[in-house]
Amino acid sequence: MLRLVIGEVIVDSKRASGQVWVQINWQTGAQEQFWYQRRVSSYAVFTGAQTAAATRARAQCRRADGCADCRDVGA
């Protein structure tokens, strides 16, 4: 349904540091622009946080003598 009313969406993460700019071009010719605050500075920071969380989860599973979830964490 949205494809019928949205003509184009443009996303630019390089316009301003720490922010993402989004522009929606509607089929009617109208435009809307938004700025969103980025929660992480780069993808490397995000993946580092995810890796640290997985490491902590594996350590907790090992302390629990191989709980059922430990196999899902990738230990």
Backbone bond lengths (Angstrom), bond angles and torsions (degrees), N, CA, C in turn:
res aa  C-N    CA-C-N  psi(-1)  N-CA   C-N-CA  omega(-1)  CA-C   N-CA-C  phi
1 M - - - 1.453 - - 1.529 110.83 -
2 L 1.344 115.86 -42.43 1.466 118.67 -179.18 1.520 112.33 -65.66
3 R 1.316 117.65 -29.27 1.465 120.59 179.36 1.520 111.66 -62.79
4 L 1.313 116.94 -23.16 1.454 120.31 179.58 1.526 112.44 -77.16
5 V 1.334 117.44 -24.48 1.468 120.03 -176.41 1.523 113.42 -110.03
6 I 1.340 118.15 -18.22 1.467 121.48 179.05 1.519 108.62 -100.83
7 G 1.331 115.66 124.67 1.458 120.07 178.92 1.513 112.38 -85.13
8 E 1.347 116.96 -42.24 1.455 120.88 -175.18 1.524 109.36 -161.78
9 V 1.328 116.36 146.65 1.463 122.26 174.12 1.521 107.23 -124.49
10 I 1.329 116.78 127.53 1.460 122.47 179.59 1.522 108.15 -115.62
11 V 1.338 116.88 130.15 1.467 122.56 179.71 1.526 107.81 -123.69
12 D 1.332 116.68 130.03 1.461 121.63 -179.79 1.526 109.34 -135.19
13 S 1.328 116.24 114.93 1.465 120.25 -179.26 1.526 112.37 -97.07
14 K 1.331 117.80 1.49 1.458 120.80 -176.08 1.525 113.74 -105.74
15 R 1.308 118.82 -2.08 1.474 121.00 -178.17 1.517 112.46 -67.25
16 A 1.320 116.60 -41.34 1.466 121.37 -179.20 1.521 108.49 -141.56
17 S 1.300 116.14 139.07 1.461 120.93 -178.95 1.526 110.62 -63.82
18 G 1.328 115.92 130.20 1.459 120.81 177.08 1.513 115.06 80.31
19 Q 1.342 117.17 5.22 1.459 119.82 -179.16 1.523 110.39 -134.03
20 V 1.329 115.34 156.83 1.462 122.48 176.03 1.522 107.61 -121.43
21 W 1.336 115.80 130.79 1.452 121.90 179.11 1.525 108.36 -101.70
22 V 1.332 116.43 133.03 1.463 122.31 -179.93 1.522 108.37 -128.21
23 Q 1.325 115.77 132.48 1.462 120.62 175.30 1.519 108.03 -124.39
24 I 1.330 116.50 130.49 1.466 122.36 175.47 1.526 107.73 -108.34
25 N 1.309 115.88 121.87 1.461 121.68 175.41 1.524 107.48 -102.19
26 W 1.321 116.27 113.01 1.456 122.18 -177.54 1.520 110.30 -81.61
27 Q 1.314 116.79 156.68 1.465 122.09 178.29 1.525 111.57 -59.90
28 T 1.314 117.28 -26.87 1.470 121.12 -178.78 1.517 112.76 -76.27
29 G 1.339 116.98 -9.13 1.464 120.56 -178.07 1.526 112.76 102.17
30 A 1.309 116.91 -12.40 1.463 120.59 178.42 1.532 109.83 -71.96
31 Q 1.336 116.27 155.26 1.458 122.02 178.45 1.516 109.85 -131.73
32 E 1.320 115.78 144.76 1.468 121.77 172.89 1.510 107.74 -129.21
33 Q 1.340 115.52 139.94 1.458 120.65 178.65 1.520 109.25 -124.60
34 F 1.343 115.40 141.18 1.458 121.59 -179.09 1.523 109.20 -135.52
35 W 1.320 116.07 149.90 1.461 123.29 171.34 1.518 107.63 -117.61
36 Y 1.320 116.83 131.59 1.458 122.11 177.29 1.514 109.72 -121.33
37 Q 1.308 116.17 139.23 1.462 121.79 175.91 1.520 109.08 -76.08
38 R 1.330 116.92 128.86 1.466 120.24 176.46 1.513 109.01 -76.40
39 R 1.325 116.82 140.85 1.461 121.13 179.72 1.522 112.23 -86.52
40 V 1.314 117.60 -20.53 1.464 122.26 175.39 1.519 107.86 -131.51
41 S 1.330 116.54 155.13 1.461 119.40 -177.09 1.521 112.70 -81.44
42 S 1.340 116.97 -25.91 1.461 119.41 178.69 1.521 109.90 -157.65
43 Y 1.317 115.82 167.59 1.454 120.57 178.47 1.530 110.46 -64.29
44 A 1.334 116.96 -34.72 1.467 121.17 179.65 1.529 110.86 -61.40
45 V 1.324 117.80 -39.52 1.465 121.41 177.89 1.522 109.54 -65.29
46 F 1.331 117.13 -42.32 1.462 121.80 -179.67 1.525 110.71 -62.22
47 T 1.337 117.15 -49.12 1.456 119.66 -178.61 1.518 111.20 -66.61
48 G 1.331 117.62 -31.47 1.460 120.39 176.45 1.518 111.14 -64.02
49 A 1.321 116.79 -41.14 1.469 120.95 178.45 1.521 110.18 -66.58
50 Q 1.338 117.32 -39.48 1.458 120.82 179.29 1.531 110.57 -65.71
51 T 1.328 116.81 -40.78 1.461 121.11 179.21 1.522 110.58 -64.22
52 A 1.330 116.67 -42.05 1.469 120.54 178.62 1.524 110.78 -63.13
53 A 1.322 117.78 -39.90 1.469 121.45 179.10 1.527 110.38 -65.05
54 A 1.320 117.90 -41.03 1.464 121.12 179.09 1.524 110.67 -66.20
55 T 1.325 116.83 -38.46 1.473 121.04 178.12 1.522 110.60 -62.70
56 R 1.338 116.35 -43.89 1.476 120.18 178.12 1.525 110.64 -63.66
57 A 1.332 117.59 -40.36 1.469 120.99 -179.73 1.528 110.62 -64.64
58 R 1.337 117.36 -41.60 1.466 120.27 177.65 1.521 111.01 -63.07
59 A 1.330 117.50 -41.23 1.463 121.09 179.92 1.524 110.61 -63.33
60 Q 1.314 118.06 -40.78 1.460 121.40 179.29 1.529 110.36 -65.80
61 C 1.336 117.49 -38.85 1.469 120.39 179.27 1.522 110.64 -65.53
62 R 1.314 116.10 -39.14 1.464 118.69 -179.94 1.526 111.02 -64.76
63 R 1.323 115.87 -37.58 1.465 119.30 178.62 1.520 111.12 -67.62
64 A 1.328 116.88 -26.43 1.468 120.65 -178.78 1.523 110.99 -89.97
65 D 1.326 117.92 19.88 1.468 124.07 179.61 1.533 112.99 54.63
66 G 1.336 115.76 49.63 1.467 120.13 172.94 1.503 113.92 72.46
67 C 1.317 117.09 53.81 1.458 120.15 177.66 1.534 110.05 -57.39
68 A 1.295 117.79 162.97 1.475 122.91 -176.39 1.521 111.63 -58.98
69 D 1.334 118.34 -34.60 1.460 121.55 -179.02 1.510 112.91 -72.82
70 C 1.328 118.01 -17.53 1.462 121.32 -176.21 1.524 111.37 -59.91
71 R 1.306 118.12 -35.18 1.457 120.29 179.11 1.524 111.21 -67.64
72 D 1.333 117.86 -29.44 1.455 121.27 179.82 1.527 112.16 -76.73
73 V 1.313 118.23 -24.32 1.458 122.13 -177.18 1.526 110.51 -76.19
74 G 1.291 118.02 -21.42 1.450 120.18 178.18 1.515 112.36 95.68
75 A 1.322 117.23 31.40 1.453 120.91 -179.71 1.485 108.62 -73.34
